[in-house]
Amino acid sequence: MYPKIEINIDKLKHNTRTIVNLCKQNGIMTLFGVTKVVASDIKCMNVLIDSGITHIAESRIMNLKTISHCKRPKVLLRLPMANEVDDVVQYADISLNSELDTITLLNKAAKKQKKVHQIILMFDLGDLREGIWYEDDYLTIIDKILNLSHIRLIGIGTNLTCYGAIIPTQENLNMLVDIKNQIEKRFNVTLNIISGGNSSSLPLLFNHQLPKEINNLRIGEAIFLGRETAYEEEIKTCYQDVFTLKTQIIELKEKPSMPIGERGVDAFGQKPNYEDVGLMTRAILAIGKQDVYPGNIWPIDNNIKILGASSDHLILDATKGNYKIGDIISFRMNYGGLLQLMTSKYVKKIYVNKDMVNK
Ligand SMILES: Cc1ncc(COP(=O)(O)O)c(C=O)c1O
């Protein structure tokens, strides 16, 4: 059945072990494997667990529910919504938080369920996504959190690069270390987890520049796609081709490169521009923007080129290819593409175990 995404389990295992070992060697005591990009696919999750990941981290409660049998502690990455606190306490062992109001609701939910819910308090060091602003009066907030009966503050963390594209540095991560020291000194507590970010923190770790107090990372892209995300460099010892998208040609015809007739807007309300390069062999594949945005994938055969897509059709310039109807075209993808493809119910997920080359 097509379209399908092939997941090479051996390569995923290799990548996970490689990242786990690198982290262990550099003082990372707990490593959260971020499975949201594969919608917490159970087989992928089990590979991560068997390869040494200590916690499974997700951004959606719906996905945490599907892995409720998971053998490792589960972490909710996205700040909880007020209306989901009961589920958060039930399905997540740990959640990342930045709002006292929500933490108070979590406390109530935990009390009702006779549980103690663990939280990691997030700090915004400049990327402008979630977190208490690093200059704000966080000690007053911590004081209130420490007085909640069913909440345990197990650590602090930060998230960089995802929104503001801010790169983790010794300077900004030392701000987190500073916050840790302030909290521990003022309240005479120990924060067990100092979570220094995601795959964009790996270059610092590779260069042995991660502050020694950082003892946790939350890693997705480096494991699944073999890249760090500060500079988007390949991690040489990891595979970048764990995933392959395979799609089928449903039309192959010679046509002009410029649409003919009066032009309005396309299926997505856009006014596209086309380059007139004369006649070309155009292939239509049975996959579209409903499954993946064309900018997020690229053909492995570099003789062919994506021209565009509508919701169910992907159109290629196959002039230089040697294809026929029914042939399969394979693609690689970026993080956004993987996220979309693994979430689409129209894309079959297939697990394979071959094609290893030395890394
Ligand atoms: C809070 C948080 N931590 C970690 C990650 C993992 O990021 P990456 O895939 O770049 O390792 C994400 C990504 O979604 C996230 O939202």
The ligand as an SDF file (V2000), in Angstrom:
LIG
                    3D

 16 16  0  0  0  0  0  0  0  0999 V2000
    9.9390   21.4300   25.1800 C   0  0  0  0  0  0  0  0  0  0  0  0
   10.6240   20.6170   24.1340 C   0  0  0  0  0  0  0  0  0  0  0  0
   11.7470   19.9670   24.4570 N   0  0  0  0  0  0  0  0  0  0  0  0
   12.4090   19.2200   23.5600 C   0  0  0  0  0  0  0  0  0  0  0  0
   11.9530   19.0810   22.2680 C   0  0  0  0  0  0  0  0  0  0  0  0
   12.7520   18.2320   21.2920 C   0  0  0  0  0  0  0  0  0  0  0  0
   13.3480   19.0120   20.3210 O   0  0  0  0  0  0  0  0  0  0  0  0
   14.3310   18.3540   19.2190 P   0  0  0  0  0  0  0  0  0  0  0  0
   13.4830   17.4910   18.3610 O   0  0  0  0  0  0  0  0  0  0  0  0
   14.9090   19.5200   18.5000 O   0  0  0  0  0  0  0  0  0  0  0  0
   15.3560   17.5670   19.9670 O   0  0  0  0  0  0  0  0  0  0  0  0
   10.8010   19.7480   21.8770 C   0  0  0  0  0  0  0  0  0  0  0  0
   10.3420   19.5940   20.5040 C   0  0  0  0  0  0  0  0  0  0  0  0
    9.2500   19.5070   20.1760 O   0  0  0  0  0  0  0  0  0  0  0  0
   10.1060   20.5280   22.8300 C   0  0  0  0  0  0  0  0  0  0  0  0
    8.9860   21.1730   22.5210 O   0  0  0  0  0  0  0  0  0  0  0  0
  1  2  1  0
  2  3  1  0
  2 15  2  0
  3  4  2  0
  4  5  1  0
  5  6  1  0
  5 12  2  0
  6  7  1  0
  7  8  1  0
  8  9  2  0
  8 10  1  0
  8 11  1  0
 12 13  1  0
 12 15  1  0
 13 14  2  0
 15 16  1  0
M  END
$$$$
